[in-house]
Amino acid sequence: MKQMTFADAEYAGKCKQTREEFFLMEMDQVAPWEGLMALT
């Protein structure tokens, strides 16, 4: 078995961000969910 490098260990903890997650993150910056819920 190949020994894990520091770069491999760092990359292993990161997962690829999906388009849905990216969209929701951008929407939260434009219109924060807490602010919208306060209006109702």
N, C-alpha and C positions, 0 to 999 in steps of 0.2 A: 504494500500500500504506500502511496506517495505521501510524504509529509506535507502538512498544510502550511503555507507561507502566511506571513502577516497580511499580505494583500488579499489572499484567499479568505482569511478569517474576517477581514473587514467587509469584503464584498458579500460574504455569506449572510450577513445580518441585514442586508438591504434587499428589498424586493422591488420589482418593477412596478411603477405607478400606472394604474389603468386609466383609460380615457375618462371613465366615470368618476374615479377619485379626483382626477385633475379638474374636471368640470365642476364637481361639487366644491372643491377647494376655492376655485375662482369665484363661484357664485356666492360663497360665504364671505369673500372679501368685498364683493359688490354690495350685497344685501345681507348683513349678518342675521342668522336665523333667530337669535334672541330678540333682536329688534322687531322682526316681523311678527313673532309670537306675542310681543307686548302690545301690538296693535289690535289683536283680537280680543 
